[in-house]
């Protein structure tokens, strides 16, 4: 998946009758999605650093309070992901993304004003974190389904590469921008910067003009709970997606705990400034960009399963070196840059490969619910992980807690190694065929999976 796609030899026509350009970069609607998502990701990665730093530096929040703040921001993943999948499969993703961008811009803008007036306390910060987290759940599901509806299936790899490349750029610029603004100016100005970026995303995505090919809705659509059940059953019935859920849940739980301790360890134990913290975290971005480039080659050469397991082990294991760091910033900052670069490289390689697996084996009408189900199972435990990180930091101290939680991250590659994911080869199976009469899509997926397994996939 390269940054500049190679144009195929032909063009297609969208459902609205408008021609779809053979090159993604000639497609004005795809460029609007890409620009909007770049601004949105930059705003999100800025706010992920700004809000905790505001709590630690300005409000003098303790370890437990920081854990609660991160947990509140992550709780909507557990509460709303499945409902978001149903909405995405039934409505236009452009509409959902525009509304969520506007909501996040307003919430952070109000927080910035309150901060400038000296009225932004911890309760208000918790409310803002919850609102932003809730809206982010919808946009994170919607943009993945939007790409599937906006481009042809043979353009998905290049489309994902472009979007993941912008996410890598956001990982570089977001933490560095947030940390620098908190240190050089003030936390309210840093919060305002995220609001402006979400506003830019709103302006870009609302200009997407192509009509989406959403599934037709019957006069009496199935109830929400039934559609949620269909998504859960589909993912549970696919051995690859089921393994992805379990491994993702293990990773996200312990990674949330690690990051809670990490954001305390860097400024308090290593005595790093907000700018140095942002710089260290920003090193994940160049690594993620390299990971996106590697994802275009390695799975097709060595097999998707082998790449997933080895990349997860290397990316997660590198955090074990962080608790050993001591001394001045002259020593610790370069070491942290190296750790975050390696983590970003192999984590992004896992992310892109997993996304390719999910999008390839999932039918169009199930894309939103499949993504939401994986988000729900994979990230639903992050609030508990954040609370655990804060609790352990108070009881054991940051250094010991960081070692224990970093070791826990290795459970994810271990689960992958023991799952059918290791048998995924250079080519992935396609989505299920049209269901037989009386058979739903989950059963069709199971049928096709059994057939592909019997053929020695």
C-alpha atoms as one frame of an Amber mdcrd trajectory, in Angstrom:
protein
   0.000   0.000   0.000   2.010   2.947  -1.295   1.363   6.618  -0.760   0.980
   7.332  -4.509  -1.311   4.745  -6.111  -0.655   3.317  -9.556  -3.712   3.946
 -11.741  -5.412   0.884 -13.180  -6.333   0.711 -16.825 -10.044   1.385 -16.528
 -12.590   3.557 -14.766 -15.848   2.651 -13.075 -19.171   4.359 -12.545 -20.700
   5.119  -9.159 -24.302   4.471  -8.216 -25.135   8.105  -8.969 -23.958   7.680
 -12.554 -20.820   9.775 -12.096 -17.541   8.263 -13.346 -15.123   7.038 -10.711
 -11.574   8.067 -11.722  -9.138   5.198 -12.187  -6.590   6.969  -9.949  -7.637
   7.775  -6.412  -5.768  11.085  -6.441  -7.824  12.232  -9.446 -10.994  11.492
  -7.499 -12.036  14.777  -5.865 -14.357  13.034  -3.384 -11.618  10.694  -2.205
  -9.291  13.683  -1.776 -11.940  15.377   0.368 -12.215  12.252   2.521  -8.444
  12.039   2.810  -8.038  15.721   3.757 -10.878  15.473   6.275  -9.507  12.340
   7.884  -6.002  13.809   8.026  -7.301  16.838   9.927  -9.499  14.629  12.113
  -6.639  12.277  12.999  -4.340  15.201  13.737  -6.969  16.697  16.043  -7.517
  13.353  17.758  -3.818  12.677  18.378  -3.327  16.224  19.622  -6.202  15.911
  22.097  -4.982  12.511  23.338  -1.863  14.255  24.667  -3.349  17.647  25.531
  -6.152  16.502  27.838  -3.960  14.256  30.054  -1.189  16.871  30.153  -3.745
  19.516  31.124  -4.849  17.277  33.995  -1.297  16.498  35.169   0.399  19.870
  34.626  -2.411  22.368  35.267  -4.793  20.521  37.608  -2.068  18.474  39.388
  -4.053  15.276  38.841  -2.770  12.166  40.570  -2.313   8.707  39.113  -5.822
   7.588  40.038  -7.416  10.737  38.627  -5.491  10.397  35.374  -6.638   6.779
  35.110 -10.249   7.890  35.604  -9.878  10.609  32.938  -8.563   8.154  30.361
 -11.193   5.573  31.320 -14.031   8.085  30.895 -12.759   8.999  27.433 -12.564
   5.332  26.454 -15.841   4.170  28.036 -17.944   5.064  24.943 -16.093   2.367
  23.010 -17.691  -0.210  25.285 -21.059   1.528  25.478 -21.646   2.667  21.908
 -19.553   0.682  19.407 -22.220  -1.892  18.525 -24.900   0.780  18.055 -22.487
   2.778  15.889 -22.074  -0.227  13.592 -25.844  -0.487  13.065 -26.136   3.216
  12.288 -23.216   3.120   9.848 -24.708   0.189   7.930 -28.052   2.001   7.584
 -27.089   5.656   7.014 -24.744   7.713   4.892 -21.293   7.800   6.444 -20.715
  11.358   5.192 -23.603  12.587   7.344 -22.332  10.789  10.439 -18.765  12.043
  10.017 -19.889  15.653   9.474 -22.045  15.602  12.616 -19.342  14.000  14.769
 -16.665  16.438  13.598 -18.950  19.378  14.386 -19.709  17.942  17.831 -16.061
  17.387  18.723 -15.115  20.878  17.561 -17.859  22.419  19.708 -16.977  20.344
  22.806 -13.265  21.157  22.663 -13.974  24.784  21.752 -16.144  25.132  24.850
 -13.407  23.496  26.945 -10.827  25.945  25.567 -13.005  28.929  26.481 -13.598
  27.511  29.974  -9.847  26.996  30.378  -9.059  30.569  29.356 -11.588  31.787
  31.914 -10.086  29.573  34.618 -13.248  27.503  34.918 -12.013  24.206  33.463
 -11.810  21.835  36.414 -11.500  18.073  36.482 -15.293  17.402  36.334 -15.591
  19.558  33.190 -12.546  17.855  31.690 -14.145  14.454  32.352 -17.338  15.559
  30.584 -15.404  16.830  27.565 -13.369  13.609  27.384 -16.572  11.528  27.409
 -18.283  13.593  24.684 -15.229  13.570  22.421 -14.761   9.837  23.004 -18.425
   9.087  22.235 -18.371  10.998  18.955 -15.038   9.434  17.984 -16.598   5.970
  18.247 -18.990   6.819  15.411 -16.434   8.462  13.145 -13.896   5.650  13.614
 -16.445   3.127  12.339 -17.895   5.434   9.682 -14.700   6.329   7.854 -13.758
   2.673   7.358 -17.166   1.918   5.827 -17.048   5.183   3.839 -13.920   4.073
   1.982 -15.559   0.779   0.977 -18.571   2.681  -0.404 -16.542   5.429  -2.055
 -13.984   3.409  -4.058 -13.880   0.119  -5.937 -12.699  -3.016  -4.126  -9.502
  -3.182  -6.183  -8.705   0.339  -4.905  -9.145  -0.509  -1.213  -5.480  -1.350
  -0.641  -4.336   1.989  -2.052  -7.122   3.861  -0.284  -6.196   2.311   3.048
  -2.546   3.109   2.395  -3.346   6.784   1.820  -5.541   7.036   4.927  -3.054
   5.142   7.080  -0.276   7.356   5.758  -2.175  10.427   6.921  -2.747   8.755
  10.270   1.009   8.232  10.519   1.570  11.916   9.774  -0.951  12.772  12.502
   0.923  10.549  14.933   4.051  12.557  14.158   2.512  16.018  14.332  -0.276
  15.568  16.879   1.673  14.708  20.050   4.494  17.109  19.190   2.035  19.934
  18.480   0.033  19.257  21.639   3.064  18.969  23.904   4.691  22.097  22.426
   1.514  24.173  22.774   1.026  23.112  26.402   4.636  24.024  27.239   5.063
  27.185  25.139   1.595  28.720  25.400  -1.087  27.145  27.576  -3.289  24.102
  27.873  -6.445  25.983  26.739  -4.687  27.065  23.513  -3.639  23.453  22.928
  -7.247  22.313  23.413  -8.415  25.009  20.979  -6.002  23.701  18.336  -7.775
  20.327  18.365 -11.138  22.067  17.969  -9.875  23.947  14.898  -8.618  20.721
  13.307 -11.994  19.018  13.783 -13.652  22.065  12.208 -11.383  21.708   9.166
 -12.360  18.049   8.885 -16.028  19.059   9.022 -15.563  21.535   6.158 -13.767
  19.008   3.942 -15.968  15.953   4.453 -19.237  17.859   4.049 -18.162  18.633
   0.457 -18.116  14.945  -0.566 -20.726  14.835  -3.307 -20.855  11.231  -4.472
 -23.910   9.255  -3.532 -23.106   6.296  -1.314 -24.154   2.761  -2.199 -25.742
   1.909   1.143 -27.784  -1.287   1.555 -31.472  -0.868   0.781 -33.719  -0.570
   3.805 -36.963  -2.476   3.906 -40.236  -0.924   5.020 -39.820  -2.724   8.324
 -36.087  -2.862   8.988 -34.841  -5.396  11.545 -34.679  -4.175  15.103 -31.424
  -2.710  16.324 -30.686  -5.622  18.633 -31.228  -8.099  15.834 -28.793  -6.252
  13.579 -26.264  -6.091  16.419 -26.688  -9.832  16.901 -26.055 -10.403  13.188
 -22.779  -8.493  13.424 -21.692 -10.369  16.545 -22.611 -13.698  15.005 -20.764
 -12.896  11.777 -17.522 -12.011  13.539 -17.815 -14.902  16.001 -18.449 -17.308
  13.121 -15.287 -16.341  11.242 -12.232 -17.950  12.831  -9.859 -15.219  11.657
 -12.008 -12.330  12.879 -12.691 -14.083  16.175  -8.952 -14.435  16.801  -8.420
 -10.779  15.870 -10.981  -9.784  18.514  -9.321 -11.771  21.296  -5.795 -10.618
  20.460  -6.954  -7.022  20.089  -8.742  -7.127  23.451  -5.578  -8.354  25.192
  -3.450  -5.693  23.506  -5.816  -2.766  24.090  -6.372  -3.665  27.767  -2.689
  -3.741  28.644  -1.757  -0.905  26.281  -4.293   1.352  28.020  -2.681   0.451
  31.338   0.802   1.065  29.913  -0.109   4.498  28.520  -1.665   5.641  31.807
   1.549   4.794  33.658   3.710   6.036  30.760   2.181   9.536  30.837   3.055
   9.715  34.545   6.491   8.084  34.209   7.838  10.508  31.583   7.211  13.861
  33.326   7.565  12.708  36.945  10.212   9.961  37.003  12.262  11.059  33.995
  11.499  14.788  34.565  10.712  15.467  30.889   9.004  18.670  29.762   5.733
  18.682  27.828   7.690  19.316  24.621   9.977  16.326  25.281   6.966  14.107
  26.059   5.288  15.159  22.814   8.514  14.585  20.861   8.962  11.104  22.320
   5.378  10.117  21.518   5.637  11.657  18.038   8.355   9.140  17.118   5.544
   6.624  16.742   4.511   8.487  13.579   7.609   7.915  11.392   7.577   4.303
  12.538   3.919   3.986  11.545   4.725   5.411   8.117   7.421   2.773   7.662
   4.971   0.134   8.895   2.447   1.184   6.244   5.090   0.774   3.536   6.121
  -2.641   4.869   2.479  -3.731   4.913   2.378  -3.307   1.141   5.048  -5.975
   0.678   5.571  -8.303   3.632   2.151 -10.058   3.907   2.123 -10.971   0.207
   5.679 -12.262   0.484   5.756 -14.075   3.828   2.052 -14.628   4.497  -0.432
 -12.576   6.489  -0.339 -14.888   9.519   3.445 -14.914   9.897   3.606 -11.133
   9.585   0.850 -10.581  12.165   2.442 -12.755  14.859   6.051 -11.621  14.408
   5.197  -7.911  14.097   2.972  -7.997  17.194   5.687  -9.698  19.243   8.370
  -7.198  18.221   6.177  -4.107  18.567   4.756  -5.026  21.966   7.976  -6.430
  23.397   9.992  -3.233  22.865   8.126  -1.505  25.721   9.899  -3.804  28.188
  12.985  -1.588  27.791  11.264   1.598  29.015  11.277   0.857  32.803  15.069
   0.470  32.657  15.593   4.096  31.597  17.338   6.468  34.048  19.411   9.590
  33.844  19.213  12.897  32.019  17.069  13.719  29.031  20.192  13.584  26.840
  20.133   9.803  27.340  16.463   9.054  27.884  14.916  11.047  25.026  16.880
   9.280  22.224  16.086   5.926  23.848  12.381   6.795  24.017  12.471   7.926
  20.386  13.899   4.529  19.395  11.327   2.598  21.458   8.387   4.538  20.056
   9.718   4.275  16.503   9.979   0.473  16.725   6.570   0.261  18.384   5.012
   2.469  15.704   6.549   0.467  12.868   5.366  -2.966  13.912   2.053  -1.841
  15.407   1.132  -0.148  12.138   2.164  -3.251  10.220  -0.279  -5.219  12.388
  -3.019  -2.588  12.021  -2.898  -2.424   8.231  -2.714  -6.204   7.875  -5.651
  -6.732  10.237  -7.696  -4.111   8.374  -6.981  -5.874   5.083  -8.125  -9.181
   6.592 -11.354  -7.678   7.908 -12.304  -5.693   4.813 -11.511  -8.560   2.448
 -13.564 -11.241   4.202 -16.539  -8.982   5.049 -19.479  -8.294   2.672 -20.370
  -4.662   1.959 -23.599  -4.782   3.964 -21.740  -5.977   7.064 -18.717  -3.625
   6.966 -19.972  -1.206   9.628 -21.132  -3.879  12.058 -17.987  -5.970  11.593
 -15.740  -2.972  12.291 -17.889  -1.945  15.257 -17.926  -5.458  16.721 -14.136
  -5.695  16.537 -13.833  -2.223  18.079 -16.269  -3.220  20.820 -14.500  -6.455
  21.716 -10.984  -5.222  21.004 -11.183  -1.843  22.719 -14.054  -2.333  25.141
 -11.650  -3.232  27.935  -9.538  -0.079  27.572 -11.364   1.817  30.361 -10.589
  -1.019  32.754  -6.989  -1.052  31.542  -6.642   2.671  32.234  -8.078   2.226
  35.711  -5.702  -0.681  36.328  -2.720   1.418  35.225  -3.653   4.237  37.591
  -4.248   1.817  40.482  -0.958  -0.040  39.975   0.977   3.239  39.704  -0.374
   4.335  43.093   0.287   0.980  44.780   3.546  -0.219  43.176   5.001   2.974
  41.711   5.358   3.845  38.045   8.508   1.879  37.214   7.297  -1.499  38.500
   3.801  -0.936  37.105   5.229  -0.091  33.688   7.220  -3.328  33.617   4.228
  -5.480  34.619   1.775  -3.899  32.177   4.314  -3.957  29.311   4.831  -7.672
  29.905   1.067  -8.147  29.761   0.997  -6.758  26.209   2.820  -9.894  25.031
  -0.384 -11.864  25.629  -1.669 -10.490  22.302   0.964 -12.068  20.001   0.732
 -15.251  22.078  -3.005 -15.504  21.339  -2.334 -14.863  17.638   0.298 -17.611
  17.570  -2.193 -20.107  19.033  -5.009 -19.131  16.640  -5.916 -19.886  12.999
  -4.448 -16.483  12.063  -1.048 -18.154  11.773  -2.382 -20.199   8.830  -3.355
 -17.157   6.747  -1.215 -17.241   3.647  -0.191 -14.771   0.990  -3.738 -14.433
  -0.373  -6.848 -13.803   1.696 -10.285 -15.363   1.124 -12.946 -13.080  -0.335
 -16.320 -12.162   1.182 -19.040 -14.856   1.325 -21.151 -15.698  -1.674 -24.820
 -14.776  -1.781 -26.534 -16.672   1.061 -28.618 -19.709   0.220 -32.377 -19.409
   0.688 -33.090 -19.208   4.422 -29.423 -18.682   5.232 -28.144 -15.414   6.727
 -24.804 -13.836   5.922 -23.089 -15.235   9.016 -23.992 -18.771   8.010 -22.773
 -18.058   4.489 -19.472 -16.843   5.899 -19.138 -20.047   7.901 -19.929 -22.117
   4.827 -17.317 -20.337   2.727 -14.737 -20.545   5.506 -15.179 -24.307   5.720
 -14.823 -24.627   1.951 -11.652 -22.494   1.824 -10.137 -24.454   4.735 -10.835
 -27.757   3.037  -8.974 -26.469  -0.020  -5.841 -25.918   2.026  -5.965 -22.127
   2.353
